[in-house]
């Protein structure tokens, strides 16, 4: 119905736009990245006694910690000392199954669950974390979506370990900004990504690994206004 009646159709990823056009035989699609508002945080980053990998947002369904916990177990087996230098912190709701996975993993001492926290607290902790963990669902929808948390993470200036599921567009976006991207269902690669960030932390080289993100709300609005203008003309 949209393709029959609209002058332009806006999608939040290029892949979604291309797939829609392939399904409906239209050429009015445009991709505009949603972006996020960049918010300054007075607390900032300071290296502490352990390398903190932090995940923000809800966990459940195919977006879970199974692969991450398996990767941590693999890393700690290879390097027992890593368990003394690394911790995983969770901010947000975790499903009952997710809590069970942590308990059964034997990694409870290395995983701290804070539950749901205030927005300002989450922002402060996001800027203070050594590494931010992004996890995509492992389903077909992930092929053409970009989690909104991606844009928020990139504005903090902190390194991101992204568990991406067969999404070349998201992978390219994150790598261009200097982040480490691994496949969400590849335990060995996740382990290698964690190990690489831990090595950078050990060497005091973790603070300056990313660029300023161009994906802002202002940019998205500007592109929408320009598109509306071209349609009107």
C-alpha positions in Angstrom: 0.0 0.0 0.0 2.9 2.4 0.8 4.6 1.7 -2.5 1.3 2.3 -4.4 0.5 5.6 -2.8 3.7 7.3 -1.5 6.3 9.4 -3.3 9.0 8.1 -1.1 9.4 5.3 1.4 12.0 5.7 4.2 13.7 2.7 5.8 16.2 2.6 8.7 18.8 0.5 6.8 19.9 0.1 3.2 19.3 -3.7 3.4 15.7 -3.2 4.5 15.1 -0.7 1.6 16.7 -3.1 -0.9 14.7 -6.1 0.2 11.5 -4.1 0.2 12.2 -3.0 -3.4 13.0 -6.5 -4.4 9.7 -7.8 -3.0 7.5 -5.0 -4.5 9.3 -3.9 -7.6 9.5 -0.3 -6.6 12.3 2.3 -6.7 11.1 5.0 -4.2 13.0 3.6 -1.2 15.5 5.7 0.8 17.6 4.6 3.7 18.2 7.1 6.6 20.0 5.9 9.7 18.1 6.9 12.8 21.1 7.9 14.9 21.0 9.0 18.5 21.3 12.1 20.6 24.8 12.7 21.8 24.9 13.3 25.5 27.9 14.5 27.4 28.8 12.8 30.7 30.8 14.5 33.4 32.0 11.3 34.9 34.0 10.1 31.9 36.3 7.2 31.7 38.9 6.1 34.2 40.8 2.8 34.2 40.0 0.7 37.3 41.3 -2.6 38.8 39.4 -4.8 36.3 38.5 -4.5 32.6 34.7 -4.1 32.6 32.7 -5.2 29.6 29.2 -3.8 30.0 25.9 -4.7 28.3 23.0 -2.3 28.4 19.4 -3.3 27.6 17.1 -6.3 28.0 18.2 -9.9 27.3 15.9 -12.6 26.2 15.0 -15.0 23.4 17.8 -15.2 20.8 19.5 -12.1 22.2 21.2 -13.8 25.2 24.5 -14.5 26.8 25.0 -18.1 25.8 27.8 -17.5 23.3 29.4 -14.8 25.4 29.5 -17.0 28.5 30.9 -19.8 26.5 33.6 -17.5 25.1 34.5 -16.3 28.6 34.8 -19.9 29.8 37.1 -20.6 26.8 39.2 -17.6 27.5 39.5 -18.4 31.2 40.5 -21.9 30.4 43.3 -20.7 28.1 44.4 -17.9 30.5 43.3 -18.5 34.1 44.6 -15.1 35.1 42.1 -13.4 32.8 39.3 -14.2 35.3 41.0 -11.9 37.8 41.3 -9.0 35.4 37.9 -9.1 33.6 34.3 -8.8 34.6 31.0 -8.6 32.7 28.4 -6.2 34.0 24.7 -6.3 32.9 22.4 -3.3 33.1 18.7 -4.0 32.2 16.3 -6.9 32.5 17.5 -10.4 32.0 15.1 -13.3 31.4 14.7 -16.1 33.8 16.4 -18.4 31.3 19.3 -15.9 31.1 19.8 -15.9 34.9 19.8 -19.7 34.8 22.5 -19.6 32.1 24.7 -17.5 34.2 24.3 -19.7 37.3 25.0 -22.9 35.3 28.0 -21.4 33.5 30.1 -21.3 36.7 31.0 -17.7 36.0 28.9 -16.0 38.6 32.0 -14.4 40.2 32.8 -12.7 36.9 29.2 -11.6 35.9 27.5 -8.8 37.8 23.8 -8.2 37.2 22.6 -4.7 38.2 19.1 -5.1 36.8 17.1 -2.1 35.6 18.7 1.2 36.5 17.8 4.9 36.1 18.5 6.5 32.7 21.2 8.9 34.1 22.9 6.0 36.0 23.0 3.9 32.8 24.5 6.8 30.9 27.2 7.3 33.5 28.1 3.6 33.6 28.1 3.5 29.8 30.7 6.2 29.6 32.8 4.6 32.4 32.9 1.1 31.0 36.1 -0.2 29.4 34.1 -2.0 26.6 30.5 -1.9 25.6 28.9 -5.2 24.5 26.3 -5.2 21.7 24.4 -8.4 21.0 22.1 -8.9 18.0 19.3 -11.5 17.9 20.2 -14.5 15.9 17.2 -14.5 13.6 16.3 -13.4 10.0 15.2 -9.9 11.2 18.8 -9.1 12.2 19.9 -9.2 8.6 18.2 -5.9 7.9 18.1 -4.1 11.3 20.5 -2.0 13.3 19.8 -2.0 17.1 19.2 1.5 18.3 21.7 0.9 21.1 24.4 0.9 18.4 24.1 4.6 17.8 24.0 5.4 21.6 27.1 3.3 22.2 29.1 5.0 19.4 28.5 8.4 20.9 30.1 7.4 24.2 33.5 7.1 22.6 34.0 3.7 24.3 35.1 0.6 22.3 32.4 -1.8 21.3 32.5 -5.5 21.0 29.6 -6.2 18.6 28.1 -9.6 18.3 26.5 -9.2 14.8 24.4 -11.8 13.0 25.0 -11.9 9.3 24.6 -8.2 8.8 27.3 -6.7 6.6 25.9 -3.2 6.8 26.0 -3.1 10.6 29.5 -4.7 10.6 30.8 -2.2 8.2 29.4 0.7 10.1 31.0 -0.4 13.4 34.4 -1.4 11.9 34.6 2.0 10.2 34.3 3.6 13.7 37.1 1.4 15.0 35.1 -1.2 16.9 35.6 -5.0 16.9 32.8 -7.0 15.2 32.4 -10.8 15.5 29.6 -13.2 14.5 27.0 -13.6 17.2 27.0 -17.4 16.9 30.8 -17.9 16.7 32.1 -18.6 20.2 35.8 -18.7 19.2 35.6 -15.3 17.5 33.8 -13.8 20.5 36.6 -15.2 22.7 39.2 -13.6 20.4 37.4 -10.3 20.5 37.3 -10.2 24.3 40.9 -11.3 24.4 42.0 -8.5 22.1 40.3 -5.8 24.2 41.8 -7.3 27.4 45.2 -7.1 25.8 44.6 -3.4 24.9 43.4 -2.8 28.5 46.6 -4.4 29.9 48.7 -2.1 27.7 46.7 1.0 28.6 45.7 1.5 25.0 42.0 1.1 25.3 41.0 4.7 25.7 41.6 5.9 22.2 40.4 3.2 19.8 37.3 4.8 18.2 36.3 7.9 16.1 33.6 10.4 16.8 30.3 9.0 15.5 28.5 10.9 12.7 25.2 9.2 13.4 23.2 11.9 15.1 19.5 12.7 15.3 20.3 16.1 13.7 21.8 14.3 10.7 18.8 12.1 10.3 16.3 15.0 10.5 18.4 16.9 8.0 18.2 14.0 5.5 14.4 13.7 6.1 13.9 17.4 5.4 16.0 17.2 2.3 14.1 14.2 1.0 10.8 15.9 1.7 12.0 19.0 -0.2 13.0 16.9 -3.2 9.7 15.1 -3.3 7.8 18.4 -3.1 9.8 19.7 -6.1 
